[in-house]
Structures are given as structure tokens and as C-alpha cells.
Amino acid sequence: MKQPASEEQWQCLTDRLYRSPYDAKAYLNRADLYQYLGFPDLAAGDAYKALLLADEATDESGEYHDAALEALMNSKDDNNVALEVYATSLALKCYRLLTASLRACGCLKSAFNFCERGLALDVHDVWLEKQKASIIYQYESLRNSSFDPAELSDHGSVRRELYPWNTHEPDRFSTQSLSILNAELSKVAPKCSVVAVDLPLLTEDNTRAAARTTVKQLGIFANENIAPGETVLHETSILTANNRLHDPLCDACSSELPPMSSNQTLYACSECDDTVFCSENCLSVATSTYHPAVCGKDVDAIGKDTDPKEAADALYLLLLGRVLALSETQDLHPLDLKETKYIWGDFIHPNSKYVHSSTASDYTIAHHLPFSFTYNILAPLHILEKMDIDIYASLERYDFWILNTLYAKFRGTASARLSTRDGRPEVCAVHPMWCLANHSCAPNVRWEWGGEIRFWARAGDEIVRWGPEKEDRTKDTWTGGIRMGQEVLNHYCDPDLGVKARREWAVGALGGMCMCKRCLWEAEESNGGDPNKDV
């Protein structure tokens, strides 16, 4: 089957970057294509790399100066143009594209910053002057106050995309995939199996039962009766992160370390004594799966002890950092790791046709993946550099679309533990089997996280009661446990929250409003029979 022209263009431009990874102009060309296809986040990433390379070419002290200079000279169309003039013209294009793309993502502070940097390069750039004036006007109109660039928002959102060039996403419903998943699940949940299931599409116009569209997903079902209070699943994971710099936590599983005593065995890396583990097993697993990539690389402080408002974003960044370390140590593509391969990121499927940004309608596609210049572009590059990875030559494994795909997978599946001191998230993890259990605001299991995760079948007062049964207990026939053939229903948010809060949470985590039976019923009751309205 012939590829669409846009995919052929992408492949052609990307192959050129594989051959010439230090070519600033090649990055700019692909950034233009991304902008045209409606991926301003990816356009921003490529434009930023192009800007770095344009600077490297003119800075003799730069790490990649020689390679960037050679690529820049080879990309010149007019040999009569001085090299510095050419580099400046490319940098100016980078500033324009960064301003436009970051603004489209909703990252106004970064967009304004790059706009001003561009104007510092050319004070007479009319396009940048108009962008600056527009951002100021937008701010003052919405806030009815004088412009303050420090108050500009820098957190936007983009598409959760299953990119058409992503060849690493498996057919999760194939016999082979289900066999692999069930073999893994049997180790942690011996009474359960992974089964394909139809779930409602999480869109605002899909709440009426008569015309509800479903999508195929995976779920966990009981193979035999599970008693109330019985353990359903017990899983450990190496894909963990914590944002406390000096807290006594295991580097591998993020569980709390036991108190130090004279007879307490300390499990630490022999090469970097400040990396400590809770057990010999954690040390062994870390050594074989991820730690060598970060050993002695001074990455410990990245994303740690951040502003409370940034705590959640920092944890997702640290999960990304752990995946990069797993990938490097095991010499595997990040999307082929067993911890990430079968996780679904609530993507927009590429079969829903692209509408090019030239029509301006592309940006009406739902943007549910949180995005910022700092956490999606700047910080990941910083981690890679700290790990001594060439951020240009490693494009095939660590391109920005790959990082965005990982973020989409994490955002809907990571579990977190809140701090008892300030209530902010401080530890998080992705448990590949746990996250296969679908969400419901009326779950039949409860879970607990502490370096490992467990499901228990709900019983007694743990049962979430709603609807008529909440008021009339005589109508409620569920006494807990899970019967053979029933789906194991997890909860990714607090089921005690009101329906509006739960559905708002779901937009960010699941990519759309929660469509569980409880949410639909409560929303309809609160809105006079219309489950589509905000509560």
C-alpha cells in the first residue's frame, strides 16, 4: 500500500537527518512539515535543535562545532553568502518557528521569550514584532491588566498521537500479544487473564447510549471466583521515580529504605555510593536493567525538589529519564521495552484523517496531552546530555515523537503516592500489568502502592455505592469480591470525588470524559437528564 505523501515526506526528511544529524537546515525543513501537519510540539523540538546547531556552527568552543559547521556549509544554496550571515538567517527562522509553534501549543511564556530573542537578533523583523504585540494584546485583553511576561502561562496541551510512522506499536489484540501479556499476568495475578473488551469512546458527543461508539481495548478478567478481601494482583516495577532529592528511598523501586543501624546491610552501587537500594534484588535488577546508563552521570538532581506546582510534571519527566536509562543499558528502543511496549496512550489514531494546518481546522482536534517547552523539550535533552548521549546522532531512538509517545503512555497509567507532609505527589511508577485493568469510578478492587502495587477485592464498607442503591441498601446485591468472568475494575482517581471533578481528571489522564456507568448516571441526574453537560 502506498504511503500518503506526508508520510513519504517525513521519511525522506528523517532519513536525511539520520545521514546528516548535525544539519540545522534539515531540522528546520522537518519542523516546517510538522507545523503543516498540525504537530506544533514536534515542530518546536526540531526548531530548537536547529537553533542549537546554528549556534554550534559559529561557536568554535562548541562540542559539536566541527560537525555543525560542516553540515551548515554543505546546506548553503548560495556560496556568495557569508557563513555568519547564513547562520544568522537560519537562527532567525528558528526563532520565528519556535514562537509560532510554542504559541500554538499554549506555551506563551516560552513563545514570548523566543520572540524577544529573535528581535534581539533583528529588531526590524516585522513578523516577530506582530507576534509580540499579539501576545501582549491577548494577555491584557484576557486579564484586563498591564502586561507582565512572568505571568504568562507556559503549560499547554497537544495531541495524544499514534504517529503514522510509529512502527513500534504492537497489535495488542493479536494472539501473540495476548499470549505474552497473559504469561506476564500469570506471574502477578494468577486468577486473572487479559482479554479484549469494547469500551466507550471518551468524547463529549458519545454519552448517549443509543448511539454510543466503542473502541477495542484490553482488560483484566477473573478466571475464577475471587473472595472479598482476597489479593487479586501483586506487582513490582522498575519503572519508578521520586522527586525527593535526599529522602531515604530505594533507587530502583522507590520504597522507603529501612532505618540505618549497626547490623543493617547497605546495598549500594560500588561505583557511586550515593545510589542506595532496599535489597540485594533491587541492586541486581538495577545493575542489569538501567543503572549503568546513569552511574556517576550527575543526573540525581534533575527534577528533584521542584516547586509544588511542578511536582507532577517533574515525576513524569523522571519516569521518562528512567526509560532512557533502561533503553541505553539494554540497547533497546524505548518503545520496545517490556515496561512500555503494550501500554496504550489513549492516542488519536492516524486513520482519523489529518487536516493540514493551512486550513486552520487541524487545531480543533482534541489536545489532551499536557505539554511545556521545559518538560517536553529542554529537560529531556538535558538528561540525554548528562547521560553522555549525542542528542543529534541518537535521533532514531530518542526523537521527540518517541518522547511524546512515552509521555502519552505515562499520563494515563502511572500511579502516584502523595506526600504526607505537603500532599503533593512525590513517588510514581508504571506497573504494566496493573494499568491493564480498566478504570471505573465504582471499582471492585482497592489498591495500595509502596514500591510494589497490590489489588484487593473490595468488601464491606470499601464497596463504592452509587445510584438508587446508595440510598436503598435493599436494592444492592453486591457484597464484594469478583465472580468468575467479571472484569477487574480499577480506579485511577479518588472515587469519593464528585462527578465533575472525576470527569475533569479523566480529560487529562485518559484523554476524554469518564464514561463509566456511575459517571453517566450521576451526570445525567445532575443535569436534568443530559449527561453531556458540565456538572
C-alpha positions as CSV (number, residue, x, y, z in Angstrom):
1,M,0.0,0.0,0.0
2,K,1.4,3.4,-1.0
3,Q,2.2,5.8,1.9
4,P,0.4,9.2,2.0
5,A,2.5,12.0,0.6
6,S,3.0,13.5,4.1
7,E,4.5,10.2,5.5
8,E,6.8,9.9,2.5
9,Q,8.0,13.5,3.1
10,W,8.5,12.7,6.8
11,Q,10.5,9.6,6.0
12,C,12.6,11.4,3.4
13,L,13.4,14.3,5.8
14,T,14.1,11.9,8.7
15,D,16.4,9.7,6.6
16,R,18.3,12.9,5.7
17,L,18.7,13.6,9.4
18,Y,19.9,10.1,10.0
19,R,22.6,10.6,7.4
20,S,23.4,14.2,8.5
21,P,22.4,14.6,12.1
22,Y,24.1,18.0,12.6
23,D,22.3,19.7,9.7
24,A,20.4,22.7,11.1
25,K,18.6,23.3,7.8
26,A,17.4,19.7,7.7
27,Y,15.8,20.1,11.1
28,L,14.1,23.3,10.0
29,N,12.7,21.6,7.0
30,R,11.2,18.8,9.0
31,A,9.9,21.4,11.6
32,D,8.1,23.1,8.7
33,L,6.5,19.8,7.8
34,Y,5.4,19.1,11.4
35,Q,3.8,22.6,11.5
36,Y,1.9,21.9,8.3
37,L,0.7,18.5,9.7
38,G,-0.6,20.1,12.9
39,F,2.2,18.9,15.2
40,P,3.5,22.2,16.7
41,D,5.1,20.4,19.6
42,L,7.3,18.4,17.3
43,A,8.0,21.5,15.2
44,A,9.2,23.3,18.3
45,G,11.5,20.4,19.2
46,D,13.1,20.3,15.7
47,A,13.3,24.1,15.5
48,Y,15.1,24.2,18.9
49,K,17.6,21.6,17.7
50,A,18.2,23.6,14.6
51,L,18.8,26.7,16.7
52,L,21.3,24.9,18.9
53,L,23.2,23.7,15.8
54,A,23.2,27.1,14.2
55,D,24.8,28.4,17.3
56,E,27.3,25.5,17.4
57,A,28.4,26.2,13.9
58,T,29.5,29.7,14.8
59,D,31.0,28.9,18.2
60,E,34.4,27.3,18.0
61,S,34.2,26.1,21.6
62,G,31.0,24.2,21.0
63,E,31.1,20.4,21.5
64,Y,29.6,19.8,18.0
65,H,31.2,22.8,16.3
66,D,33.1,21.0,13.6
67,A,30.2,18.7,12.6
68,A,27.6,21.5,12.7
69,L,29.9,23.9,10.7
70,E,30.5,21.2,8.0
71,A,26.8,20.5,7.7
72,L,25.9,24.2,7.6
73,M,28.4,24.8,4.8
74,N,27.1,21.9,2.8
75,S,23.5,23.1,3.2
76,K,24.2,26.6,1.7
77,D,22.4,27.3,-1.6
78,D,24.5,30.4,-2.4
79,N,28.2,30.2,-1.9
80,N,28.4,34.0,-2.1
81,V,26.6,34.4,1.2
82,A,28.9,34.7,4.2
83,L,28.7,31.8,6.7
84,E,27.8,34.0,9.6
85,V,25.1,35.7,7.6
86,Y,23.7,32.4,6.6
87,A,23.8,31.1,10.2
88,T,22.0,34.2,11.4
89,S,19.3,33.8,8.8
90,L,18.7,30.2,9.9
91,A,18.6,31.2,13.6
92,L,16.0,33.9,12.8
93,K,13.9,31.3,11.1
94,C,14.2,29.1,14.2
95,Y,13.0,31.9,16.4
96,R,10.0,32.5,14.2
97,L,9.1,28.9,14.1
98,L,9.6,28.5,17.9
99,T,7.4,31.5,18.5
100,A,4.6,30.2,16.3
101,S,4.7,26.6,17.3
102,L,5.0,27.1,21.1
103,R,2.2,29.7,20.9
104,A,0.1,27.0,19.1
105,C,0.8,24.6,22.0
106,G,-0.3,27.2,24.6
107,C,3.2,27.8,25.9
108,L,3.0,31.6,25.8
109,K,5.9,32.4,28.1
110,S,8.4,30.4,26.1
111,A,6.9,31.7,22.8
112,F,7.4,35.3,24.1
113,N,10.9,34.5,25.2
114,F,11.9,33.2,21.8
115,C,10.1,36.1,20.1
116,E,12.2,38.6,22.1
117,R,15.4,36.6,21.4
118,G,14.6,36.8,17.7
119,L,14.0,40.5,17.9
120,A,17.4,40.9,19.6
121,L,18.9,39.3,16.5
122,D,16.9,41.5,14.1
123,V,15.0,44.4,15.7
124,H,13.2,45.1,12.4
125,D,11.7,41.7,11.9
126,V,8.0,42.6,11.2
127,W,6.6,39.2,11.8
128,L,8.2,38.8,15.2
129,E,7.1,42.3,16.1
130,K,3.5,41.4,15.3
131,Q,3.7,38.2,17.3
132,K,5.0,40.1,20.3
133,A,2.3,42.7,20.1
134,S,-0.4,40.0,19.7
135,I,0.8,38.1,22.8
136,I,0.7,41.3,24.8
137,Y,-2.7,42.2,23.5
138,Q,-4.0,38.7,24.2
139,Y,-2.7,38.9,27.8
140,E,-4.0,42.4,28.5
141,S,-7.4,41.7,27.0
142,L,-8.0,38.5,29.0
143,R,-6.6,39.8,32.3
144,N,-7.6,43.4,32.0
145,S,-4.2,44.4,33.5
146,S,-0.8,45.6,32.4
147,F,1.4,43.1,30.6
148,D,3.7,41.0,32.8
149,P,5.7,38.4,30.9
150,A,6.4,36.5,34.1
151,E,2.7,35.8,34.5
152,L,2.3,34.2,31.0
153,S,1.3,30.6,31.0
154,D,3.9,28.1,29.9
155,H,1.8,24.9,30.2
156,G,-0.2,23.9,27.1
157,S,-1.5,20.8,25.5
158,V,-1.1,18.8,22.3
159,R,-2.5,15.8,20.6
160,R,-2.0,12.3,22.0
161,E,-1.0,10.9,18.7
162,L,-0.3,7.4,17.4
163,Y,2.0,8.8,14.8
164,P,1.7,7.1,11.4
165,W,5.5,6.5,11.3
166,N,5.4,4.7,14.6
167,T,6.3,1.1,13.7
168,H,6.9,0.0,17.3
169,E,3.3,-0.1,18.5
170,P,2.2,-3.7,18.6
171,D,-1.1,-5.2,17.7
172,R,-2.2,-5.6,21.3
173,F,-5.1,-7.8,20.3
174,S,-3.1,-10.4,18.3
175,T,-2.9,-14.0,19.6
176,Q,0.9,-13.5,20.1
177,S,0.5,-10.2,22.1
178,L,-2.3,-11.7,24.3
179,S,-0.1,-14.8,24.9
180,I,2.8,-12.6,26.0
181,L,0.6,-10.5,28.3
182,N,-1.1,-13.4,29.9
183,A,2.2,-15.1,30.6
184,E,3.3,-11.9,32.4
185,L,0.0,-11.5,34.2
186,S,0.0,-15.1,35.5
187,K,3.1,-14.2,37.5
188,V,1.4,-11.4,39.4
189,A,-2.3,-12.2,39.2
190,P,-2.7,-16.0,38.8
191,K,-6.5,-16.0,39.0
192,C,-6.9,-13.5,36.1
193,S,-6.4,-13.1,32.3
194,V,-6.0,-10.3,29.8
195,V,-9.0,-10.2,27.4
196,A,-10.0,-7.8,24.6
197,V,-13.0,-5.6,25.6
198,D,-15.1,-2.9,24.0
199,L,-15.1,0.4,25.8
200,P,-17.0,3.6,25.1
201,L,-15.1,6.3,23.1
202,L,-14.2,9.1,25.5
203,T,-15.7,12.0,23.6
204,E,-18.3,14.6,24.6
205,D,-20.8,13.6,21.9
206,N,-20.6,9.9,22.8
207,T,-22.6,9.8,26.0
208,R,-26.0,8.8,24.8
209,A,-26.4,5.0,24.9
210,A,-28.5,4.8,21.7
211,A,-25.6,5.8,19.5
212,R,-22.5,5.1,21.6
213,T,-19.3,4.4,19.7
214,T,-16.9,1.8,21.3
215,V,-13.3,1.2,20.8
216,K,-11.4,-2.1,21.4
217,Q,-9.1,-2.2,24.4
218,L,-7.6,-4.7,26.8
219,G,-9.0,-5.5,30.2
220,I,-8.3,-7.9,33.1
221,F,-11.0,-10.5,33.9
222,A,-11.3,-13.1,36.7
223,N,-10.8,-16.7,35.6
224,E,-12.3,-18.0,38.9
225,N,-14.1,-16.6,41.8
226,I,-12.1,-14.1,44.0
227,A,-13.3,-13.7,47.5
228,P,-13.9,-10.3,49.2
229,G,-10.6,-9.0,50.6
230,E,-8.5,-11.5,48.6
231,T,-5.4,-10.3,46.8
232,V,-6.0,-10.1,43.1
233,L,-2.7,-8.8,41.9
234,H,0.8,-8.2,43.4
235,E,3.3,-6.5,41.0
236,T,6.6,-4.8,41.3
237,S,8.1,-2.4,38.7
238,I,11.5,-1.0,37.9
239,L,9.8,2.0,36.0
240,T,9.6,4.2,39.1
241,A,10.6,7.8,40.0
242,N,10.7,10.0,43.1
243,N,11.2,13.8,43.2
244,R,12.7,14.0,46.7
245,L,16.5,14.6,46.4
246,H,17.7,13.4,49.8
247,D,14.8,11.2,51.1
248,P,15.8,7.6,52.0
249,L,14.2,5.8,49.1
250,C,15.3,2.8,47.1
251,D,16.6,4.0,43.7
252,A,15.0,1.0,42.0
253,C,11.5,0.6,43.4
254,S,11.2,3.9,45.3
255,S,10.1,2.1,48.5
256,E,11.3,3.6,51.8
257,L,14.7,2.3,53.0
258,P,14.8,0.6,56.4
259,P,16.2,2.7,59.3
260,M,20.0,2.5,59.5
261,S,21.5,0.5,62.3
262,S,24.8,-1.2,63.1
263,N,23.5,-4.5,61.9
264,Q,21.7,-3.1,58.8
265,T,23.1,-4.2,55.4
266,L,23.5,-1.3,53.0
267,Y,23.0,-2.1,49.3
268,A,24.8,0.5,47.3
269,C,26.3,0.8,43.9
270,S,30.1,0.1,44.2
271,E,30.8,2.9,41.7
272,C,28.5,5.7,43.1
273,D,28.0,5.3,46.9
274,D,25.1,7.8,47.0
275,T,22.8,5.4,45.0
276,V,21.2,3.1,47.5
277,F,18.8,0.2,47.2
278,C,16.4,-1.5,49.6
279,S,17.6,-5.1,48.8
280,E,20.1,-7.2,47.0
281,N,17.5,-8.0,44.5
282,C,16.8,-4.3,43.7
283,L,20.5,-3.7,43.3
284,S,20.9,-6.7,41.0
285,V,17.8,-5.7,38.9
286,A,19.0,-2.1,38.6
287,T,22.5,-3.1,37.6
288,S,21.2,-5.3,34.8
289,T,18.5,-3.1,33.5
290,Y,19.1,0.7,33.9
291,H,21.7,1.9,36.4
292,P,24.9,1.6,34.3
293,A,23.5,4.3,31.9
294,V,23.3,6.8,34.8
295,C,26.0,5.6,37.1
296,G,28.1,8.6,38.1
297,K,26.5,10.8,35.4
298,D,25.2,13.5,37.8
299,V,21.5,13.1,36.9
300,D,20.3,12.8,40.5
301,A,19.3,16.4,41.0
302,I,17.2,16.7,37.8
303,G,13.5,17.1,38.5
304,K,14.0,16.8,42.3
305,D,12.7,19.1,45.0
306,T,10.8,21.2,42.4
307,D,8.1,23.9,43.0
308,P,4.9,22.1,44.3
309,K,3.1,23.3,41.2
310,E,5.6,21.4,39.1
311,A,5.7,18.2,41.2
312,A,3.5,16.0,38.8
313,D,5.3,17.2,35.7
314,A,8.7,16.5,37.3
315,L,7.7,13.0,38.2
316,Y,6.6,12.3,34.6
317,L,10.0,13.7,33.4
318,L,11.8,11.3,35.9
319,L,9.8,8.4,34.5
320,L,11.0,9.4,31.1
321,G,14.5,9.6,32.4
322,R,14.2,6.0,33.8
323,V,13.0,4.8,30.4
324,L,16.0,6.4,28.7
325,A,18.3,4.6,31.1
326,L,16.5,1.3,30.6
327,S,16.8,1.8,26.8
328,E,20.6,2.6,26.9
329,T,21.5,-0.2,29.3
330,Q,19.6,-2.8,27.4
331,D,20.3,-1.4,24.0
332,L,16.6,-1.4,23.1
333,H,14.3,1.2,21.5
334,P,12.4,2.9,24.3
335,L,9.0,1.8,22.8
336,D,10.2,-1.9,22.6
337,L,10.9,-2.2,26.3
338,K,8.6,-4.7,28.1
339,E,7.7,-1.9,30.6
340,T,6.3,0.4,27.8
341,K,5.5,-1.7,24.7
342,Y,2.0,-2.8,25.5
343,I,0.8,0.3,27.3
344,W,-1.9,2.2,25.4
345,G,-1.6,6.0,25.5
346,D,-5.2,6.9,24.6
347,F,-3.9,8.1,21.2
348,I,-5.7,9.8,18.4
349,H,-5.4,7.2,15.7
350,P,-3.8,8.2,12.4
351,N,-6.7,6.7,10.4
352,S,-8.7,9.7,11.5
353,K,-7.6,11.8,8.6
354,Y,-5.2,14.7,9.1
355,V,-6.4,18.2,8.3
356,H,-3.5,20.3,7.5
357,S,-2.8,23.5,9.5
358,S,-3.1,25.5,6.3
359,T,-6.8,25.2,6.8
360,A,-6.5,26.2,10.5
361,S,-9.0,23.5,11.3
362,D,-6.4,20.9,12.4
363,Y,-6.1,22.6,15.8
364,T,-9.7,21.8,16.5
365,I,-8.6,18.2,17.1
366,A,-8.7,17.4,20.9
367,H,-5.4,18.3,22.7
368,H,-5.3,16.3,25.9
369,L,-1.6,15.7,26.3
370,P,0.0,18.3,28.7
371,F,3.0,20.0,27.1
372,S,5.6,22.5,28.1
373,F,8.8,23.6,26.5
374,T,10.7,22.8,29.7
375,Y,9.5,19.3,30.3
376,N,9.0,18.1,26.8
377,I,12.0,19.6,25.1
378,L,14.6,21.3,27.3
379,A,14.7,18.8,30.2
380,P,14.8,15.6,28.2
381,L,17.7,16.9,26.1
382,H,19.4,17.9,29.4
383,I,19.0,14.3,30.7
384,L,20.4,12.8,27.5
385,E,23.4,15.1,27.6
386,K,24.0,14.2,31.2
387,M,24.0,10.6,30.1
388,D,26.7,11.4,27.5
389,I,24.3,10.7,24.7
390,D,24.7,12.7,21.5
391,I,21.3,14.4,21.2
392,Y,21.6,14.7,17.4
393,A,23.1,11.3,16.4
394,S,20.6,9.4,18.7
395,L,17.6,10.6,16.7
396,E,16.5,7.1,15.7
397,R,16.0,6.2,19.4
398,Y,15.2,9.5,21.1
399,D,13.4,11.6,18.6
400,F,10.8,14.0,20.1
401,W,7.8,12.0,18.7
402,I,9.1,9.0,20.7
403,L,9.4,11.0,23.9
404,N,5.8,12.3,23.3
405,T,4.6,8.8,22.8
406,L,6.1,7.8,26.1
407,Y,4.6,10.7,27.9
408,A,1.2,9.8,26.5
409,K,1.6,6.3,27.8
410,F,2.7,7.5,31.3
411,R,-0.1,10.1,31.6
412,G,-2.9,7.6,31.6
413,T,-1.2,4.8,33.5
414,A,1.2,6.0,36.2
415,S,0.2,5.6,39.8
416,A,1.4,8.1,42.4
417,R,1.9,8.3,46.1
418,L,1.2,11.7,47.8
419,S,3.5,13.2,50.4
420,T,2.2,13.1,54.0
421,R,3.9,16.4,54.6
422,D,2.5,18.7,51.9
423,G,0.1,16.5,49.9
424,R,2.0,16.8,46.6
425,P,2.9,13.7,44.5
426,E,6.3,12.5,45.5
427,V,6.7,9.0,44.1
428,C,5.2,7.4,41.0
429,A,5.5,4.3,38.9
430,V,4.2,2.5,35.9
431,H,3.1,-1.1,36.6
432,P,2.5,-2.6,33.1
433,M,0.0,-5.3,34.3
434,W,-1.8,-3.1,36.9
435,C,-2.6,-0.5,34.2
436,L,-4.3,-3.1,32.0
437,A,-7.2,-3.0,34.5
438,N,-9.7,-0.5,33.2
439,H,-10.9,2.5,35.2
440,S,-14.3,2.8,36.8
441,C,-15.5,5.3,39.4
442,A,-17.3,2.3,41.0
443,P,-14.3,-0.1,41.2
444,N,-14.4,-3.6,42.6
445,V,-10.8,-3.5,43.8
446,R,-8.8,-1.3,46.0
447,W,-5.1,-0.8,45.6
448,E,-2.1,0.2,47.7
449,W,1.3,1.4,46.4
450,G,4.6,1.3,48.2
451,G,7.4,0.2,46.0
452,E,5.0,-2.5,44.8
453,I,1.4,-2.5,44.0
454,R,-1.4,-4.7,45.2
455,F,-5.1,-5.2,44.3
456,W,-7.6,-6.5,46.8
457,A,-11.2,-7.3,46.0
458,R,-13.4,-4.8,47.8
459,A,-15.6,-5.9,50.6
460,G,-17.9,-4.4,53.2
461,D,-17.6,-0.6,53.7
462,E,-14.9,-0.5,50.9
463,I,-17.6,-1.0,48.3
464,V,-18.4,2.1,46.3
465,R,-22.2,2.5,46.3
466,W,-24.0,4.9,44.0
467,G,-27.3,5.5,42.3
468,P,-30.5,4.1,43.8
469,E,-28.5,1.5,45.7
470,K,-26.7,4.2,47.7
471,E,-30.0,5.3,49.3
472,D,-31.7,1.9,49.4
473,R,-29.4,-0.8,50.5
474,T,-32.1,-3.5,50.0
475,K,-31.5,-3.0,46.2
476,D,-27.8,-3.6,46.5
477,T,-26.9,-7.2,45.9
478,W,-23.1,-6.8,45.7
479,T,-21.3,-8.0,48.9
480,G,-17.8,-7.7,47.5
481,G,-15.4,-10.0,45.7
482,I,-15.2,-10.7,42.0
483,R,-17.1,-13.5,40.3
484,M,-15.5,-15.7,37.6
485,G,-15.9,-13.9,34.2
486,Q,-16.3,-10.4,35.7
487,E,-13.9,-7.6,34.8
488,V,-11.5,-6.3,37.3
489,L,-12.3,-2.6,37.6
490,N,-9.5,-0.3,38.9
491,H,-9.7,3.3,39.9
492,Y,-7.2,5.9,38.7
493,C,-8.7,8.7,40.7
494,D,-10.4,9.1,44.1
495,P,-13.9,7.6,43.7
496,D,-15.1,9.8,46.6
497,L,-14.7,12.9,44.4
498,G,-17.8,14.5,42.8
499,V,-18.7,13.6,39.3
500,K,-17.5,16.9,37.8
501,A,-14.0,16.6,39.5
502,R,-13.7,12.9,38.4
503,R,-14.6,13.7,34.7
504,E,-12.2,16.7,34.7
505,W,-9.4,14.5,35.9
506,A,-10.2,11.9,33.2
507,V,-9.7,14.5,30.4
508,G,-6.0,14.9,31.3
509,A,-5.3,11.3,32.3
510,L,-7.5,9.3,29.9
511,G,-7.9,11.7,27.0
512,G,-11.6,12.4,27.5
513,M,-14.5,12.5,30.0
514,C,-15.0,9.3,32.0
515,M,-17.8,7.2,30.6
516,C,-18.2,4.6,33.4
517,K,-21.8,3.8,34.3
518,R,-21.6,5.7,37.6
519,C,-20.3,8.9,35.9
520,L,-23.0,8.7,33.2
521,W,-25.8,8.2,35.7
522,E,-24.6,10.9,38.1
523,A,-24.0,13.4,35.3
524,E,-27.5,12.8,33.9
525,E,-29.1,13.2,37.4
526,S,-27.2,16.4,38.0
527,N,-28.1,17.9,34.6
528,G,-31.8,17.2,34.2
529,G,-31.3,14.1,32.0
530,D,-28.4,15.4,29.9
531,P,-25.1,13.6,30.7
532,N,-23.2,15.7,28.2
533,K,-23.3,19.0,30.2
534,D,-20.8,20.0,32.8
535,V,-22.0,19.2,36.2
